[in-house]
Amino acid sequence: MRFARRIKVCGLHLLTVLADGLVKVMNEVAKGFGWRFASGLLAAVWLLLAGQSLASDKAMAGDKSTTTADHSKFKALQGPFEKAEDVTAACLKCHTEAGEQIRGTTHWTWLYEHEETGQTLGKSKVINSFCGMTVTNEPRCTSCHVGYGWKDMNQPPPEAENAVDCLVCHDTTGDYWKFPTLAGYPTSIPREWPKGSGKMVMPPDLEHIAQRVGASGRANCGSCHFHGGGADGVKHGDLDSSLINPPKELDVHMSPDGLNFGCSDCHTTMGHAVSGSRYQANARDTLGIDVPGHTDFSRASCESCHGLEPHDKPKLNDHVDKLACQSCHIPAFARGGVATKTWWDWSTAGRLDENGKPIQELDENGHPSYLSEKGDFRHGENVVPEYAWFDGTVQYTLAGDPLDIDNPPVAINKVEGSPDDGKSRIWPFKVMRGKQPFDTERQTLLATHVFGADDSSLWSNFNWEKALQAGSDMSGMPYSGQFDFIETTMHWPITHMVAPANDAVKCGSCHKAESRLAGLGGIYMPGHHGNVWLDRIGWLLVAATLFAVLVHAMARIVFSGRKGQ
């Protein structure tokens, strides 16, 4: 077994050494046969090698797991564990560098320094169109932090070695759950959830879970990313619990009937740093297929697998220069039976019934349409995206940035891009719309303190004056004491829920008068765009042709009759 593994490792090293030579060979092939033939040959060789590698793995492993460690046999994981941090301490005895690696990632810091815009972004800095800011709503928001006990986001995350949460990413049992209001901790005592439901959540069996850790899967990532904005599917539109075990028609990559990818198959990881960012997206990957052994583990792009000419038909490849793959291959989002929120009006929050009790109203599909705590909502399923030129850069409206209040809606984030810059392509987006509070004197967005047992949180007392003043005190944002509500928009790029090729956007969806790309400049679409005079000339030519055909037919009839005489 060891010998076989060494042979395999040597083979991979050899592949790496030969990669540069392979590139030279491909250049020569391209000169004689063209780049389409060359790229096809490269893909075939890669698939052959990958298939042989997979076959080798299966041959060596048989039907058993290929992992090199059975964590159930590790003495350090036998417990007992009084608290979740004790599990982390046990993990770090072997994975000695993991804690430090995690603390250097955006998953830990919730900070991102944007090199192009100069903005400091991340969850601790960005205002959103859902609950406003995370900074004013601990520990509700930090329940999705990859650590334990971050209760004050004006301070850095906890510095203790064992404050990192290993289980949230590596649990394979499905029994580990960070309680929504405990700043990243699982519950240690039986607790009611949801509040008022009478349903009790029991503490997790830490020993059982610790002994069964493994590679992260869709459910691990989804435990946070599927539930952003307050509930399943609310925020992104293309990320919800339907992707844990999706059918092939929902996501051809993640489906067990498709490629059965986990999140990390695309969002590759090096030292716990995960590739892919909504703050600085790779809108136009020009590097193409990653050569095995030469990947930089930084690209979560369609091109890294499918190349720069992914289609068999050259005409389809002509679209790649202008259109992101997602624009055609994700015909709609929120397709898995989970609705996404499309409108959130905070200005109506606080209305109570005749008994002074909170109100809950549902729409015709059973989704909340009004909650006293949050205001009015609209939800959508099978939503057609909106489209924009996108170069990967996003500018955010941050705390203190002046608003153009005379021209709403205010863009909380602006996607940059142009048809003329050579860097942009047309991308699909979910555009979240709503109304949220702003300072009428300073003309800036405001942070809202919505969560907490104190008497200043909106969800405790339904008092906007107290909630906004508390939000200002907690965030450090200046506040004049005068407020109103303004309509806002926020763009979320759509890149998941990739449909099978047969379900891709049809040509006629764009090449028609009511095109889904209507309003975009910098692109000419036959069937959608036209010139009045060219159209008139065209129809005149059609009419002239038809007239000529009729005259010719009549002439033949007349002269054939004379011949008969």
Number of C-alpha atoms within 10 A of each C-alpha: 8 8 8 12 13 11 12 15 12 12 13 16 13 12 18 16 13 11 16 13 12 15 13 11 12 18 16 14 16 15 10 10 11 13 16 15 14 19 21 15 14 17 17 12 12 14 12 12 15 13 12 12 15 12 12 15 16 14 10 15 13 10 8 8 11 11 9 6 10 12 15 16 10 12 10 17 23 17 15 12 15 11 13 23 20 16 26 22 21 19 19 16 10 10 11 11 11 16 21 13 14 20 21 13 16 16 18 17 18 17 16 18 14 16 9 10 12 9 16 15 18 18 19 19 19 20 24 22 25 23 21 21 24 22 26 30 25 22 24 20 25 27 24 24 23 24 27 24 18 24 21 18 21 13 9 13 22 17 10 11 14 20 22 29 22 23 25 25 20 21 22 20 13 12 12 22 20 24 19 19 19 20 22 27 25 23 20 15 11 12 15 13 13 11 9 7 8 10 12 13 17 14 17 18 13 22 17 15 20 29 22 16 19 17 12 17 18 20 22 23 17 20 21 19 19 26 18 19 19 14 13 23 24 24 23 28 33 28 26 29 19 21 20 20 16 20 17 19 19 25 26 21 24 24 20 15 14 15 12 17 16 19 18 16 13 20 18 18 17 12 12 16 18 20 18 17 14 12 18 18 19 20 20 23 18 12 11 17 19 16 19 13 13 12 12 12 15 16 22 21 22 19 19 18 15 14 19 19 20 19 13 10 9 11 9 12 15 12 14 18 16 19 19 22 23 22 23 23 20 26 21 25 28 26 23 21 13 21 22 28 26 20 21 25 23 24 18 16 21 19 17 15 10 8 6 8 10 16 16 14 13 12 12 7 10 8 16 17 19 21 20 21 22 22 20 20 21 18 19 19 17 16 18 16 22 19 21 23 24 26 23 21 20 20 19 21 19 19 18 15 12 12 21 12 14 8 8 12 17 21 19 20 21 16 20 14 20 16 18 9 9 12 19 24 26 27 24 29 24 25 18 23 23 23 23 23 22 23 22 18 12 17 19 23 28 27 33 30 29 28 21 17 11 10 14 22 25 26 22 15 16 21 16 21 16 18 24 27 22 21 26 20 15 18 24 14 15 17 23 12 14 13 20 15 18 22 21 23 20 21 21 18 23 23 22 22 30 26 22 16 12 9 14 16 18 12 11 13 15 18 18 16 16 12 16 18 22 16 10 13 11 10 12 11 14 11 13 17 14 12 8 9 9 10 11 11 12 12 12 12 12 12 12 12 12 12 12 12 12 12 12 12 11 12 12 11 11 11 10 11 10 8 7 6 5
